[in-house]
Amino acid sequence: MPRLDQILSSLGYGSRREVRVLIEEGKITVAGVVVRKHDSKANAHDVMVEGMALEAPDGLLVMFYKPTGYVCTHADGEGPTIYELLPARWLRRNPPVTSVGRLDKDTSGLILITDRGDLVQQWTSPKSDIGKVYEAELDKALSPALIEVFASGTILLRGEDKPCLPAKLEIVDNVHARLTITEGRYHQVRRMFASQGWHVEKLHRARFGDYELGGLKPGEWRLLAI
């Protein structure tokens, strides 16, 4: 069973020194009892900070509506990041939070964020076969013939020697389409359309596996059960 200060610091409640102060000040209870020793053993589900249960003690899983203009990276120098829009406490968790796959700067929509490495691996593995639905606005009228091309499994992206897996293309109207893919190649949707002579003007991910944005607005997030 882990130590109380380890639990609190790993869940982002502060550095080891900061959470020890919280403990010494009597702001932490374990199973309803105030505990003032930082090395006390505890079950995270029994711990409360100032009367509030710990947030996502079994791991954080968040559905986030990524706005355009933000990048999915912790690195500096690539522009505003999605992590700037998230609660500071999440960024202090250990293991650190990360996105499940990425959406490029000009793409909006659903992205999952978690500190559970097993979930990242599960959902990004080439064997995952998870459907991802994108809504695209193109630069010119769509041809119905694209539906069969995208479903054929023969589209070869520039610089690659392995064709894309079959994808489901739905033409919504003259310049809008909905595309479902099960892979996660670099800029895949944009490159698939480009291979056929179309340029994606706008791109939005509406669904990831069983998850949909629902009523979320750009920049908003929702905690999910694991």
Contacts in CASP RR format, 6 or more apart in sequence:
PFRMAT RR
TARGET T0000
AUTHOR 0000-0000-0000
METHOD contacts of the structure
MODEL  1
MPRLDQILSSLGYGSRREVRVLIEEGKITVAGVVVRKHDSKANAHDVMVE
GMALEAPDGLLVMFYKPTGYVCTHADGEGPTIYELLPARWLRRNPPVTSV
GRLDKDTSGLILITDRGDLVQQWTSPKSDIGKVYEAELDKALSPALIEVF
ASGTILLRGEDKPCLPAKLEIVDNVHARLTITEGRYHQVRRMFASQGWHV
EKLHRARFGDYELGGLKPGEWRLLAI
1 41 0 8 1.000
1 42 0 8 1.000
1 43 0 8 1.000
2 41 0 8 1.000
2 42 0 8 1.000
2 44 0 8 1.000
3 38 0 8 1.000
3 39 0 8 1.000
3 40 0 8 1.000
3 41 0 8 1.000
3 42 0 8 1.000
4 19 0 8 1.000
4 23 0 8 1.000
4 28 0 8 1.000
4 30 0 8 1.000
4 35 0 8 1.000
4 37 0 8 1.000
4 38 0 8 1.000
4 39 0 8 1.000
4 40 0 8 1.000
4 41 0 8 1.000
4 42 0 8 1.000
4 47 0 8 1.000
5 16 0 8 1.000
5 19 0 8 1.000
5 20 0 8 1.000
5 23 0 8 1.000
5 38 0 8 1.000
5 39 0 8 1.000
6 16 0 8 1.000
7 42 0 8 1.000
7 44 0 8 1.000
7 47 0 8 1.000
7 54 0 8 1.000
7 57 0 8 1.000
8 14 0 8 1.000
8 19 0 8 1.000
8 22 0 8 1.000
8 23 0 8 1.000
8 28 0 8 1.000
8 47 0 8 1.000
8 49 0 8 1.000
8 54 0 8 1.000
9 15 0 8 1.000
9 16 0 8 1.000
9 18 0 8 1.000
9 19 0 8 1.000
9 94 0 8 1.000
10 93 0 8 1.000
10 94 0 8 1.000
11 44 0 8 1.000
11 54 0 8 1.000
11 55 0 8 1.000
11 56 0 8 1.000
11 57 0 8 1.000
11 89 0 8 1.000
11 93 0 8 1.000
12 89 0 8 1.000
12 90 0 8 1.000
12 92 0 8 1.000
12 93 0 8 1.000
12 94 0 8 1.000
13 19 0 8 1.000
13 22 0 8 1.000
13 49 0 8 1.000
13 54 0 8 1.000
13 89 0 8 1.000
13 92 0 8 1.000
14 92 0 8 1.000
19 38 0 8 1.000
20 38 0 8 1.000
22 28 0 8 1.000
22 49 0 8 1.000
23 35 0 8 1.000
23 36 0 8 1.000
23 37 0 8 1.000
23 38 0 8 1.000
24 36 0 8 1.000
24 38 0 8 1.000
26 34 0 8 1.000
26 35 0 8 1.000
26 36 0 8 1.000
27 49 0 8 1.000
27 50 0 8 1.000
28 34 0 8 1.000
28 35 0 8 1.000
28 47 0 8 1.000
28 48 0 8 1.000
28 49 0 8 1.000
29 35 0 8 1.000
29 47 0 8 1.000
29 48 0 8 1.000
29 51 0 8 1.000
30 40 0 8 1.000
30 42 0 8 1.000
30 43 0 8 1.000
30 46 0 8 1.000
30 47 0 8 1.000
30 48 0 8 1.000
31 46 0 8 1.000
32 46 0 8 1.000
32 48 0 8 1.000
35 42 0 8 1.000
44 54 0 8 1.000
44 57 0 8 1.000
44 58 0 8 1.000
45 53 0 8 1.000
45 54 0 8 1.000
45 57 0 8 1.000
47 53 0 8 1.000
47 54 0 8 1.000
47 57 0 8 1.000
48 54 0 8 1.000
55 89 0 8 1.000
55 223 0 8 1.000
56 223 0 8 1.000
56 226 0 8 1.000
58 226 0 8 1.000
59 114 0 8 1.000
59 115 0 8 1.000
59 116 0 8 1.000
59 226 0 8 1.000
60 90 0 8 1.000
60 93 0 8 1.000
60 97 0 8 1.000
60 113 0 8 1.000
60 114 0 8 1.000
60 115 0 8 1.000
60 116 0 8 1.000
60 223 0 8 1.000
61 112 0 8 1.000
61 113 0 8 1.000
61 114 0 8 1.000
61 116 0 8 1.000
61 119 0 8 1.000
61 223 0 8 1.000
61 224 0 8 1.000
61 225 0 8 1.000
61 226 0 8 1.000
62 86 0 8 1.000
62 90 0 8 1.000
62 97 0 8 1.000
62 112 0 8 1.000
62 113 0 8 1.000
62 114 0 8 1.000
62 221 0 8 1.000
62 222 0 8 1.000
62 223 0 8 1.000
62 224 0 8 1.000
63 110 0 8 1.000
63 111 0 8 1.000
63 112 0 8 1.000
63 211 0 8 1.000
63 213 0 8 1.000
63 216 0 8 1.000
63 221 0 8 1.000
63 222 0 8 1.000
63 224 0 8 1.000
64 82 0 8 1.000
64 85 0 8 1.000
64 86 0 8 1.000
64 110 0 8 1.000
64 111 0 8 1.000
64 112 0 8 1.000
64 113 0 8 1.000
64 219 0 8 1.000
64 220 0 8 1.000
64 221 0 8 1.000
65 108 0 8 1.000
65 109 0 8 1.000
65 110 0 8 1.000
65 213 0 8 1.000
65 216 0 8 1.000
65 217 0 8 1.000
65 218 0 8 1.000
65 219 0 8 1.000
65 220 0 8 1.000
65 221 0 8 1.000
66 72 0 8 1.000
66 82 0 8 1.000
66 103 0 8 1.000
66 107 0 8 1.000
66 108 0 8 1.000
66 109 0 8 1.000
66 110 0 8 1.000
66 111 0 8 1.000
66 218 0 8 1.000
66 219 0 8 1.000
67 85 0 8 1.000
67 108 0 8 1.000
67 218 0 8 1.000
67 219 0 8 1.000
68 105 0 8 1.000
68 106 0 8 1.000
68 107 0 8 1.000
68 108 0 8 1.000
69 79 0 8 1.000
69 80 0 8 1.000
69 105 0 8 1.000
69 106 0 8 1.000
70 79 0 8 1.000
70 80 0 8 1.000
70 81 0 8 1.000
70 82 0 8 1.000
70 84 0 8 1.000
70 85 0 8 1.000
70 105 0 8 1.000
71 78 0 8 1.000
71 79 0 8 1.000
71 80 0 8 1.000
71 81 0 8 1.000
71 82 0 8 1.000
71 102 0 8 1.000
71 104 0 8 1.000
71 105 0 8 1.000
72 81 0 8 1.000
72 82 0 8 1.000
72 99 0 8 1.000
72 101 0 8 1.000
72 102 0 8 1.000
72 103 0 8 1.000
72 111 0 8 1.000
73 81 0 8 1.000
73 102 0 8 1.000
74 81 0 8 1.000
74 83 0 8 1.000
74 96 0 8 1.000
74 98 0 8 1.000
78 105 0 8 1.000
79 105 0 8 1.000
82 99 0 8 1.000
82 111 0 8 1.000
82 113 0 8 1.000
83 91 0 8 1.000
83 97 0 8 1.000
85 219 0 8 1.000
85 221 0 8 1.000
86 97 0 8 1.000
86 113 0 8 1.000
86 221 0 8 1.000
90 97 0 8 1.000
90 113 0 8 1.000
90 115 0 8 1.000
91 97 0 8 1.000
93 115 0 8 1.000
94 115 0 8 1.000
95 115 0 8 1.000
95 116 0 8 1.000
95 117 0 8 1.000
96 115 0 8 1.000
97 113 0 8 1.000
97 114 0 8 1.000
97 115 0 8 1.000
98 113 0 8 1.000
98 114 0 8 1.000
98 115 0 8 1.000
98 117 0 8 1.000
98 120 0 8 1.000
99 111 0 8 1.000
99 112 0 8 1.000
99 113 0 8 1.000
100 111 0 8 1.000
100 112 0 8 1.000
100 113 0 8 1.000
100 114 0 8 1.000
100 119 0 8 1.000
100 120 0 8 1.000
100 123 0 8 1.000
100 124 0 8 1.000
100 208 0 8 1.000
101 111 0 8 1.000
101 120 0 8 1.000
101 123 0 8 1.000
101 124 0 8 1.000
101 184 0 8 1.000
102 111 0 8 1.000
103 109 0 8 1.000
103 111 0 8 1.000
103 205 0 8 1.000
104 187 0 8 1.000
104 190 0 8 1.000
106 203 0 8 1.000
107 203 0 8 1.000
107 204 0 8 1.000
107 205 0 8 1.000
108 203 0 8 1.000
108 204 0 8 1.000
108 205 0 8 1.000
108 218 0 8 1.000
109 204 0 8 1.000
109 205 0 8 1.000
109 206 0 8 1.000
109 213 0 8 1.000
109 218 0 8 1.000
110 205 0 8 1.000
110 206 0 8 1.000
110 207 0 8 1.000
110 208 0 8 1.000
110 211 0 8 1.000
110 212 0 8 1.000
110 213 0 8 1.000
111 205 0 8 1.000
111 208 0 8 1.000
112 119 0 8 1.000
112 123 0 8 1.000
112 208 0 8 1.000
112 211 0 8 1.000
112 224 0 8 1.000
113 221 0 8 1.000
114 120 0 8 1.000
116 226 0 8 1.000
119 226 0 8 1.000
122 128 0 8 1.000
123 130 0 8 1.000
123 208 0 8 1.000
124 184 0 8 1.000
126 183 0 8 1.000
128 182 0 8 1.000
129 182 0 8 1.000
130 182 0 8 1.000
130 208 0 8 1.000
130 209 0 8 1.000
131 180 0 8 1.000
131 181 0 8 1.000
131 182 0 8 1.000
131 207 0 8 1.000
131 208 0 8 1.000
131 209 0 8 1.000
132 180 0 8 1.000
132 181 0 8 1.000
132 182 0 8 1.000
132 184 0 8 1.000
132 205 0 8 1.000
132 207 0 8 1.000
132 208 0 8 1.000
132 209 0 8 1.000
133 178 0 8 1.000
133 179 0 8 1.000
133 180 0 8 1.000
133 205 0 8 1.000
133 206 0 8 1.000
133 207 0 8 1.000
133 208 0 8 1.000
134 178 0 8 1.000
134 179 0 8 1.000
134 180 0 8 1.000
134 181 0 8 1.000
134 189 0 8 1.000
134 203 0 8 1.000
134 204 0 8 1.000
134 205 0 8 1.000
134 206 0 8 1.000
135 172 0 8 1.000
135 176 0 8 1.000
135 177 0 8 1.000
135 178 0 8 1.000
135 203 0 8 1.000
135 204 0 8 1.000
135 205 0 8 1.000
135 206 0 8 1.000
136 176 0 8 1.000
136 177 0 8 1.000
136 178 0 8 1.000
136 179 0 8 1.000
136 189 0 8 1.000
136 193 0 8 1.000
136 200 0 8 1.000
136 202 0 8 1.000
136 203 0 8 1.000
136 204 0 8 1.000
137 175 0 8 1.000
137 176 0 8 1.000
137 200 0 8 1.000
137 201 0 8 1.000
137 202 0 8 1.000
137 203 0 8 1.000
138 175 0 8 1.000
138 176 0 8 1.000
138 177 0 8 1.000
138 193 0 8 1.000
138 198 0 8 1.000
138 199 0 8 1.000
138 200 0 8 1.000
138 201 0 8 1.000
139 175 0 8 1.000
139 198 0 8 1.000
139 199 0 8 1.000
139 200 0 8 1.000
139 201 0 8 1.000
140 175 0 8 1.000
140 198 0 8 1.000
141 174 0 8 1.000
141 175 0 8 1.000
142 171 0 8 1.000
142 174 0 8 1.000
142 175 0 8 1.000
142 177 0 8 1.000
142 198 0 8 1.000
144 171 0 8 1.000
146 169 0 8 1.000
146 171 0 8 1.000
146 177 0 8 1.000
146 196 0 8 1.000
146 198 0 8 1.000
147 169 0 8 1.000
147 170 0 8 1.000
147 171 0 8 1.000
149 155 0 8 1.000
149 196 0 8 1.000
150 166 0 8 1.000
150 167 0 8 1.000
150 168 0 8 1.000
150 169 0 8 1.000
150 179 0 8 1.000
150 192 0 8 1.000
151 166 0 8 1.000
151 167 0 8 1.000
151 168 0 8 1.000
151 169 0 8 1.000
152 166 0 8 1.000
153 163 0 8 1.000
153 164 0 8 1.000
153 165 0 8 1.000
153 166 0 8 1.000
153 167 0 8 1.000
154 163 0 8 1.000
155 163 0 8 1.000
155 164 0 8 1.000
155 167 0 8 1.000
155 192 0 8 1.000
155 195 0 8 1.000
155 196 0 8 1.000
156 162 0 8 1.000
156 163 0 8 1.000
156 164 0 8 1.000
156 195 0 8 1.000
157 164 0 8 1.000
157 185 0 8 1.000
157 188 0 8 1.000
157 191 0 8 1.000
157 192 0 8 1.000
157 195 0 8 1.000
158 191 0 8 1.000
158 194 0 8 1.000
158 195 0 8 1.000
160 185 0 8 1.000
164 181 0 8 1.000
164 183 0 8 1.000
164 185 0 8 1.000
164 188 0 8 1.000
164 192 0 8 1.000
165 181 0 8 1.000
165 182 0 8 1.000
165 183 0 8 1.000
167 179 0 8 1.000
167 180 0 8 1.000
167 181 0 8 1.000
167 182 0 8 1.000
167 192 0 8 1.000
168 179 0 8 1.000
168 180 0 8 1.000
169 177 0 8 1.000
169 178 0 8 1.000
169 179 0 8 1.000
170 177 0 8 1.000
170 178 0 8 1.000
170 179 0 8 1.000
171 177 0 8 1.000
172 178 0 8 1.000
175 201 0 8 1.000
178 206 0 8 1.000
179 189 0 8 1.000
179 192 0 8 1.000
181 188 0 8 1.000
181 189 0 8 1.000
181 192 0 8 1.000
185 191 0 8 1.000
189 200 0 8 1.000
189 203 0 8 1.000
190 200 0 8 1.000
190 203 0 8 1.000
193 199 0 8 1.000
193 200 0 8 1.000
194 200 0 8 1.000
206 212 0 8 1.000
206 213 0 8 1.000
207 213 0 8 1.000
211 224 0 8 1.000
216 222 0 8 1.000
END
